[in-house]
Amino acid sequence: MRYADGPGARCEVFVETPADRVWELVTDIGLPARLSPELQRVAWLDGARGPAVGARFEGHNSRENMPDWRTVSEITELTEPAGAAGPGAFAWGVMDADGRYGEPVSDLVGALARWRFELLPEDGGTRLIQSVVIGPGRSGASLVIDARPELEEKIVDFRLNELRAGMTATLEGVKSLAEQGNRARPGH
Protein backbone atom coordinates (compact mmCIF):
# COMPACT_ATOMS: atom_id res chain seq x y z
CA MET A 1 0.00 0.00 0.00
CA ARG A 2 1.18 3.49 -0.83
CA TYR A 3 1.22 6.42 1.63
CA ALA A 4 -1.12 8.43 -0.60
CA ASP A 5 -3.74 5.66 -0.27
CA GLY A 6 -4.34 6.55 3.39
CA PRO A 7 -3.24 3.25 4.92
CA GLY A 8 -4.43 2.37 8.38
CA ALA A 9 -4.33 -0.11 11.20
CA ARG A 10 -6.82 -1.29 13.79
CA CYS A 11 -6.46 -3.21 17.04
CA GLU A 12 -9.04 -4.24 19.60
CA VAL A 13 -9.42 -5.76 23.03
CA PHE A 14 -12.33 -6.89 25.21
CA VAL A 15 -12.41 -5.10 28.56
CA GLU A 16 -14.37 -6.73 31.36
CA THR A 17 -15.89 -3.52 32.64
CA PRO A 18 -18.69 -1.20 31.49
CA ALA A 19 -17.97 1.45 28.87
CA ASP A 20 -18.21 4.40 31.31
CA ARG A 21 -15.00 3.31 33.09
CA VAL A 22 -13.22 2.66 29.80
CA TRP A 23 -14.42 6.08 28.55
CA GLU A 24 -12.78 7.82 31.51
CA LEU A 25 -9.47 6.24 30.58
CA VAL A 26 -9.46 6.72 26.79
CA THR A 27 -10.50 10.38 27.02
CA ASP A 28 -7.60 11.11 29.40
CA ILE A 29 -5.10 12.46 26.86
CA GLY A 30 -2.25 11.87 29.32
CA LEU A 31 -2.84 8.13 29.58
CA PRO A 32 -1.33 7.10 26.20
CA ALA A 33 1.89 8.87 27.18
CA ARG A 34 2.14 6.42 30.09
CA LEU A 35 1.46 3.42 27.85
CA SER A 36 2.84 4.19 24.38
CA PRO A 37 6.43 3.49 23.32
CA GLU A 38 6.43 6.69 21.19
CA LEU A 39 4.26 9.37 22.81
CA GLN A 40 6.11 10.82 25.79
CA ARG A 41 3.91 13.66 27.11
CA VAL A 42 0.88 15.77 26.23
CA ALA A 43 -0.64 19.09 27.26
CA TRP A 44 -3.87 20.90 26.46
CA LEU A 45 -3.56 24.03 24.31
CA ASP A 46 -5.52 27.26 23.98
CA GLY A 47 -6.89 27.10 27.54
CA ALA A 48 -8.63 23.73 27.02
CA ARG A 49 -9.04 21.75 30.23
CA GLY A 50 -10.54 18.58 28.90
CA PRO A 51 -11.84 16.86 25.81
CA ALA A 52 -14.31 18.70 23.57
CA VAL A 53 -14.75 18.73 19.81
CA GLY A 54 -12.33 21.35 18.50
CA ALA A 55 -10.09 21.29 21.60
CA ARG A 56 -6.38 21.01 20.82
CA PHE A 57 -3.47 19.40 22.59
CA GLU A 58 0.21 19.00 21.88
CA GLY A 59 2.07 15.73 21.94
CA HIS A 60 5.79 15.25 22.39
CA ASN A 61 7.16 12.13 20.76
CA SER A 62 10.40 10.20 20.76
CA ARG A 63 11.80 7.31 18.76
CA GLU A 64 15.20 5.70 18.76
CA ASN A 65 17.57 7.15 16.15
CA MET A 66 15.31 10.17 15.50
CA PRO A 67 15.18 13.66 16.95
CA ASP A 68 12.20 14.21 19.26
CA TRP A 69 9.22 15.98 17.70
CA ARG A 70 6.02 17.79 18.61
CA THR A 71 2.58 17.47 17.07
CA VAL A 72 -0.68 19.35 17.59
CA SER A 73 -3.91 17.37 17.66
CA GLU A 74 -7.49 18.51 17.38
CA ILE A 75 -10.43 16.49 18.69
CA THR A 76 -12.83 15.69 15.87
CA GLU A 77 -15.33 13.37 17.57
CA LEU A 78 -16.48 12.96 21.14
CA THR A 79 -19.50 10.71 21.64
CA GLU A 80 -19.85 9.42 25.18
CA PRO A 81 -21.22 5.86 25.35
CA ALA A 82 -24.85 5.60 26.42
CA GLY A 83 -24.32 2.97 29.11
CA ALA A 84 -24.99 -0.57 27.90
CA ALA A 85 -27.19 0.75 25.08
CA GLY A 86 -24.90 2.65 22.79
CA PRO A 87 -21.38 2.96 21.46
CA GLY A 88 -18.94 5.77 22.14
CA ALA A 89 -16.13 7.31 20.12
CA PHE A 90 -13.17 9.63 20.72
CA ALA A 91 -11.18 10.77 17.69
CA TRP A 92 -8.55 13.35 16.79
CA GLY A 93 -6.39 14.46 13.89
CA VAL A 94 -2.64 15.04 14.30
CA MET A 95 -0.87 17.91 12.56
CA ASP A 96 2.75 18.84 12.00
CA ALA A 97 2.32 22.37 13.37
CA ASP A 98 6.08 22.98 13.50
CA GLY A 99 6.74 21.99 9.89
CA ARG A 100 9.17 19.22 10.74
CA TYR A 101 8.22 17.19 7.67
CA GLY A 102 7.43 20.02 5.25
CA GLU A 103 5.28 23.12 5.50
CA PRO A 104 3.68 23.69 8.94
CA VAL A 105 0.13 22.31 9.12
CA SER A 106 -2.58 23.85 11.28
CA ASP A 107 -5.65 22.48 9.51
CA LEU A 108 -7.06 18.96 9.75
CA VAL A 109 -7.13 18.70 5.94
CA GLY A 110 -3.36 18.20 6.12
CA ALA A 111 -3.36 15.86 9.13
CA LEU A 112 -0.47 13.43 9.23
CA ALA A 113 -2.68 10.89 11.03
CA ARG A 114 -6.20 10.43 12.35
CA TRP A 115 -6.68 8.39 15.50
CA ARG A 116 -9.91 6.95 16.95
CA PHE A 117 -11.10 4.95 19.94
CA GLU A 118 -14.44 3.21 19.61
CA LEU A 119 -16.22 1.70 22.61
CA LEU A 120 -18.89 -0.94 21.98
CA PRO A 121 -20.93 -2.45 24.82
CA GLU A 122 -20.59 -6.22 24.71
CA ASP A 123 -21.57 -8.99 27.16
CA GLY A 124 -21.47 -6.71 30.22
CA GLY A 125 -18.11 -5.31 29.19
CA THR A 126 -16.68 -3.18 26.42
CA ARG A 127 -15.10 -3.97 23.07
CA LEU A 128 -12.41 -1.27 22.77
CA ILE A 129 -11.09 -0.57 19.28
CA GLN A 130 -8.25 1.77 18.44
CA SER A 131 -7.54 2.71 14.85
CA VAL A 132 -5.28 5.03 12.88
CA VAL A 133 -5.17 6.24 9.30
CA ILE A 134 -1.91 7.84 8.22
CA GLY A 135 -1.69 10.77 5.83
CA PRO A 136 -2.46 12.66 3.75
CA GLY A 137 -0.12 15.16 5.46
CA ARG A 138 3.59 14.53 5.54
CA SER A 139 5.13 12.60 8.43
CA GLY A 140 8.41 10.94 9.32
CA ALA A 141 7.47 8.10 6.98
CA SER A 142 7.31 10.67 4.16
CA LEU A 143 10.95 11.58 4.71
CA VAL A 144 12.03 7.95 4.52
CA ILE A 145 9.91 7.41 1.40
CA ASP A 146 11.47 10.52 -0.20
CA ALA A 147 14.91 8.98 0.34
CA ARG A 148 13.93 5.47 -0.87
CA PRO A 149 10.80 5.72 -3.07
CA GLU A 150 11.33 2.22 -4.46
CA LEU A 151 10.70 0.87 -0.91
CA GLU A 152 7.51 2.84 -0.24
CA GLU A 153 5.25 -0.16 0.33
CA LYS A 154 7.76 -1.75 2.73
CA ILE A 155 8.20 1.56 4.58
CA VAL A 156 4.43 1.99 4.97
CA ASP A 157 4.06 -1.61 6.15
CA PHE A 158 6.90 -1.17 8.66
CA ARG A 159 5.31 2.02 10.04
CA LEU A 160 1.88 0.41 10.33
CA ASN A 161 3.44 -2.49 12.25
CA GLU A 162 5.08 0.00 14.63
CA LEU A 163 1.74 1.73 15.14
CA ARG A 164 0.00 -1.61 15.78
CA ALA A 165 2.58 -2.41 18.46
CA GLY A 166 1.92 0.95 20.13
CA MET A 167 -1.85 0.48 19.92
CA THR A 168 -1.59 -2.99 21.41
CA ALA A 169 0.43 -1.63 24.34
CA THR A 170 -2.10 1.18 24.85
CA LEU A 171 -5.13 -1.13 24.66
CA GLU A 172 -3.62 -3.67 27.04
CA GLY A 173 -2.78 -0.84 29.45
CA VAL A 174 -6.35 0.52 29.32
CA LYS A 175 -7.72 -2.99 29.83
CA SER A 176 -5.49 -3.57 32.84
CA LEU A 177 -6.34 -0.24 34.45
CA ALA A 178 -10.08 -0.58 33.81
CA GLU A 179 -10.23 -4.12 35.13
CA GLN A 180 -8.14 -3.22 38.21
CA GLY A 181 -10.75 -0.57 38.93
CA ASN A 182 -13.41 -3.27 38.68
CA ARG A 183 -11.68 -5.45 41.27
CA ALA A 184 -11.46 -2.51 43.63
CA ARG A 185 -15.24 -1.98 43.51
CA PRO A 186 -17.48 -4.00 45.82
CA GLY A 187 -19.46 -6.67 44.02
CA HIS A 188 -16.84 -7.31 41.30
N, C-alpha and C positions, 0 to 999 in steps of 0.2 A: 504494500500500500504506500502511496505517495503522501507527503506532508500536505499538499494542497487538497487532498481528498477528505481532510478532516478526520483522521483516524482516532479511534477511541478505545477505551478499556472499561471493563465493568467487573466489580467483585461484590460478593454478597456474603452475609452471615446471618444465621438465626440467633436472636437474642432472647433468652428466656425471661423477659420482663416486658411489661406494657410499653407502648410507644411513647407515653408522656415522659418516662424516665430516659429513654433513648434520645428523645427530642432535646431534653436539657443538655445532654452531652454533645450531640452533633452541632447544636447551635452555639456552643461555647467555642469561639474562634481560637482560643488559646490551647484547646485540647490537642489538635493535631500536631502542634509544635512539641508536645510532650511525647507523641507517639510516632511521628514520621521520621524517617532517616534523613530527609532533605529540609523540611521546614524547621527553622530554628526558633523563631519568635514572631509574634504578631502584635499589632496595636491598632486600635480604632483611629480613624482620621476624621477631620472636619467636625469635631465635637460629638461624634456618635458615641453612644454608651452601650449599645447592644444591637442585635440584629434587627434590621428593617430593610425593606426593599429600597434600594438606592443608597444605603449606607456603605461607606468605604472603609477598608482596612489595609494596612501595609503588612507584607510578609517579608521576612528576611530568611534567605535560603543559603544552604552550603552544600557543596559536593566535593568529594576528593578530586584533586587535580584541576579545580576550577576556582576562580575568584568568587567570593561571596556576592550575592546579588539581592536586590530588593524588587518587589512587585507591588502593585496596587490592585486590590480586588474590589469589585462592586457587587453587592447582593442583588440578584435578579429574581429570585423566587423565595418566598417564605410562607409556607402553608402548614400551619400547625396541625398535627393529626387530631382527628375528632374521636378520641378514645379508641374503643375497639371497632368503631364503625367506619372510619375513613383513613385514607393514607395521608402522609405528610411529606413535604419536600423542602429542602434548603439548598439553594444553588447560587453560584457566583461566577463571574468572569474575571480573569486575571490579565492585567495589562502591564506592559513594560514601560512604566511611566518615566523611567530614567533614560530610556533609549539605549540600553545596553546591547540590544541585538539589531538596532537600526534606528529609525526615527522614533522619538518618544511617542507613546500611545496613551491617550487619556479617555478614549471612547471604546465602548464594548464591541463595536464593529471590528476593531483591530485586536481583539483579545488573543492572547497567546494560548489560552486554555479556558475551558468552561468545566467547572466541577459541580457535582450534584450528589446530595444524599437523598434517598427516598426511603420512607418508613412505611411498611405495609403490615397492618395487624394480621397475625397468623397464629392460630392455635393457642391463644392466651399470651403470646409473645409478640415479637416484632421481627419481620424480615427486613434487614437493613442492607441497602444497596448503595454502593458508592460508584460513581462513574466519572469519567473525564473524556473530553474531546479536545484534541490539541489543534492549534491553529484557529483562524487563518493567519493571525499575527505572528511575527517572527519570534523565535525563542532560541535557546542554546542549541537545540537540534538543528535549527536553520543554519547556524554557523558551521556546524560539522558537515551538513549537506552541501553548503557552499564550497567547502574544501574538498569534498569527495562525492560529487553528484552521482557517480556511477554506483555508489553504495547506498543511495537514498532509502530503498526499501529495507535494507538491513539496519540502517540507522534508526528509522522509524520503529521497526520491530524491537530493537534494543531499548529505545526510550519507553515504549509502551510496557515492556517487561519490567523496567525500573519502576514505572508508575504503578503497575500491578503489585509489585512487592511493597511499595509504600502504602497503597490502599489496604492490602492485607494486614499490614502491621497496625494501621489505624483502626480498621474494623475489629480486629481481635482485641485491641486495647479498649475500644468502646464496649464490646461485649463483656469483657472482664470487669470493667468498672460498673456497668449497669447491673450485671448479675451479682457482684459483691454487694451493691446497694440493696438488692432483693434479699440476700441472706441476712442483712442487718435489720430488715423490717420484720416485726412479729407476723407470724402466720405464713412465712415463706421458708 
